[in-house]
């Protein structure tokens, strides 16, 4: 059985999800909905993805040589699931339309948690999303935090988490959002919103997050301290991370990599589409244990990290796969996810 999927929005996240769906043998991308006949619409058309738009905009698409299959309502009649990849705070406005069509809904982390029944991360709470009507795949930073916290919490007694987030100022294509010549408190208050977002997945965990934005477009960086209720060795921490899907280690001693720019270059050299990095990349040398505390630094590619989560969310809400490990393994194999960067 193949699940029929629609995508509303074909920007930074939507186009990546579309490509990922096309690699799954249990999903069919029925079409994408676009509001504007821009270069991304041309990209979708060139890849053979059927284009849908509003009746008012159909003529604009046709004039630019982009055939239109129908409206959003037409698209929703033909699918089981819609993945909303519209800009932040726009998705909720479509919720009623999706509901009337009777389709399952997947939203992104830019929406409030209340937009969906479940805030989702495949490693942490896949089971809660099985058969749900709607889920929200949490944001890039939250996804990265939830993965690493969940990995350690399943094996160790994690009592608290303190995370310091260095955020990219904008995505590479966002010419209207920078550059900035500053370090910007993002936001000024402590904790930042990331802590509350983590709790929508992991529950009442003791977590404090702080964030600043800096003049880069490549990746986010997290510096994290875990306080444990037990003693642990550094090697045990490394073993846990190596056993957890979607967490990859990079050794600066072996590879010389000490920056996000070099990680992106490695992704290019690996042949990753758009230099995408789906994994949490943890610098192995940053992992240290002091008493009952663990410290580490990880990099998060904001453009790609939520892509595999969206694929797993499709399987969960349609119940075509009830075992999270099987879904994650299938998704990761299709996307070429690795456990180590820049290693033979």
N, C-alpha and C positions, 0 to 999 in steps of 0.2 A: 504494500500500500504506500502510495506517495502522497504526502500532504501538499495541498495547493496553497501557495503563499503569495501575498501581495505586499508591496512596499510602498508606503506613502512618504515620499521624500527621497531624493537621489543626490544628496550632498556628501559631506565628509564620511558620515557613518552609513547612509543608505546605500551608496555605491559599493562599499566594501561588503556589506551584508548581502547584497544582490550577487556579487561574485562568489561569496562563500556558499550561498544556497545553490548556485549552479554546479557546485562541486559535490553536492550531497545526492546519494542515490535513492533517498527516501523523501525527497522534496522536489517540488516543481515551482519555479518562479513564473507565475501567471502574468505578472505585469508590474510596472511601476507607475506611480502617479506623480506628475510634475506640474508645477504651476507656471514655470517659465521655460520658453524654448531656448535655453542658453547652451553653453558648451557641454554641460553635464547631460542635457537631454540628447545632444548629438552622440555623446559617449554611450548612453544607454541604447540608443537606436543602432549604433554601429556594432554593438555586441549582440544584437538580436533580441533585446528585451522589449516586449510590447509596451507602448507608451499610452498612458491615459491622462486626460486633463479635464478641466471644466469646459462646459459648452461655450462659455465666453472666450476662452483662450484657444480653442481648437483651431480656429482660422489662422492664428499667429504661428502655430506649429506647422500647419500645412504649407503656409507661405515660405517657410524656411526649409521645406523638404523633409519634414519629420512627420510621418503618418501617425494618426491618432486612432486608437482602437475604440475609445469610448470615454465615459465619465468615471469618476470614482465609484459612483453607485453601480455602474456596469461591472467594474472590476471586482467589487465586493461580492457580487452575485456568484462569482466564479471561483471563490477561494474558501479555504477553511480558516486561515489565519491572516491577519494583517499586521505587519510590523511598521509601527509609526516611527519614522526617522526624520520627522520635521524638526525645525529649530526649537530650542528650549522654550517651554511654556506655550507652545502652539498645539502640541499633541492633544491636550485636554479638550480643546475646542472641537476635535473630531470624534471624541468618545461616543457621543450620542449617535452620530452617523454609523459608526461601527456597530454599536449596540442594536440599532434598528435592522442592520443587515444580518445580525445573528452570527457574526464571526468572532473567533477568539482574537484577543488583542495583546500586542506586545508594545510597550512604551519604553522610552529611553530615560536615562537618569536626570535629564534636564527638567522633567516633570515632577510635581509633588508626589510623595509616596501615596497619597490618597487617590491618585488616578487609577490605581490598580489594586487587585486583591492581594498580590504578593510582590514584595521587592525581592529580586532574584539574583542569586549567584549559584552557578552550577555545582561548585564544590561544596558550598556551605549549606544550601537548602533546596536542592533540586526536588526532593520529595514533596515539599509544600506546594510546588507549582503543578504537580501532576493533576491534570483534569481541571485546573483553574480556568476561570473565564478570561482573566486578564492578569498580566504580570508587568512589572517595571524592571528592566535590566538597569541596575544602578550605574552611576557615572564611572568615568575612567579611574579617578582617584579612589573612589569607594570600592570599585572592583579590585584594584590592586591591594588595598588595605584588607578587604574581606578575605581574599585568597590567602594572604600570608598569615593573618590572625587565625583563620580557620585551620590552616595547616598545623600550626603550633598548638592550638587549643585542643585538637583531637588527640594529641599525644602527651601534652604537658599541662600542668596546672597554671594557666595564664591568669594572673590576678589583675593586671592593669596594662594598658598600652598608652604610650605617648608617641605621637607621630608629628614630625615637622616636615611640612610639604613645601617644596620649592616648585611653583607652578610655571609652566610656559605662559607667556603673555597672550599668545594667539596661535592659531593653526597656521601653517605656511601660506595658505591661500587667502587668509583674512587680512586684506590690505587696509581695511578700515579700522583695525584694532591695534595699531602700533606702527612703528616700533616705539617702545618706551625707553626713556633714558633715566631709569630709576628702579629701585626695589620698592614694590607697592604692597602694603599690607592688604591681604586678600582673603578674608576681611580683617578689619582692625580688631574685632572682638575675639576672645578666647573662651571656649573652643570655637573653631571654625565650624561651618555647617557639615563638614565631612564626618565629624564624630557622630552626630545625630543620624546621618545617613547610614553609617555602618550599623547602628543599632536597629535600623529597620530590617536588616537581614539577620544579625547575630543576637538581637535582644539586648538585655540590660547589662552590657559589658562596660567596665570601667575604662573609658577611653577619652583622651583629650587630644585634639588636633590643633595645629597652628599652621597658617599658610601665608606665603608671600608669592607675588608674581614677579618674574624677572625677564629681561629682554632676550628671550629665546623662543623659538617656535617648535623645537624638536620633540622634547619629552618632559615629563614631570620627574622630580626626584624626591624620594621619601627617606628621611632619617628616622628610624624607629627604635624605641626602647620598650622591651617587654619585661615586666616584673613577674616572676614566677613564685609559686608556693612550694617550690622544690628546687633541688640542685640539679644541674644538667651540665654535660660536657659540650664543648664546641662541636666535636665530631657528631654528637647526637643531633644537634641542631642541623648540621649540614645533611645528615642522613635523612631527617624528616623532610627537608626541603627537596632533596633529590627524589624522594618517594612521592612527592605531591605533584600532580599534573599542573601544567601551565606556570611553573616556577622554574626558571633557568638560572644557573650560576655562570658567572664570568670571572675568570682569574686575571687580575691586572698584572700579576707577576709573569704569567705564561704568555698573555696576549699583548700586554702593554696598554690595554684599554682602561682609561680612567675618566672617560667623558661620554655624555649622551651622543655627541656628534659621531664618535667612533662606533658606538653601537649601531647607529643608523647606517653608517658606512658598511658595517658587517652585514646588516640586513640586505643592503643593495648587492653586496658581493655574493650573498646566499641566493640571490635571484628572487627575493621576496617581492611580490607585487606592491608597488608604491612604497617600498622600504618598510613594510608593515612589521611590527613586532607585537605578537599576540601574548607573549609571556611577560610575567614579572621578571625583570633581570636583576638579580642580586649579586653585588660584588662580593666574591668569596672572602677576600681579605678584610672586608668590613665586618664580617660576622665575628663578634667577640662575646665572651661570657665573663661577667664580673659578679661574683657572689651569686645572687639569685636574679641577675639581670642579663638580658640578651640585647645586644645592639647590632644593627645592620643598616645598610643603605641599599635601596633598590630604585630602579628606573622604570617608568611607566609610559608607554607610548599611547598618548591620548587619542590618536586617530584610529587605533586598531584593537586595543585590548578588550573592548566589549563585543567585538565581532563574534568570537566563538561562543560567548554567553548567549547571544541572540539565537544562534543555531540550536543550542541545547534547550533554550526556552521554547522553541517550536516543538521539539520532541516532548517536552514535559507537559505543556498544556494540551497537546493533542493525544497524550498517552501512548504514542507509538513506541516509546522506550521508557520503561519505568526504573531502570537501573542507571544511576547517574554516571557510574564509571564506564559503562558501555557507550553511553551517549558522548561523554567527554572524549573517550578514546577514538571514537569514530570521527568526531569533529576535528580533533587534533591531527589525526592521520591525514585527513583531507586537506588541512591547511599547512602541513609540514611543521608542526610545533616541535620544538626541541627541548632538551633538558640542560644543555650547556651551550654557551656562545663562544665562538672562536676557538674551538678545540678540535683536534683531529678526529 
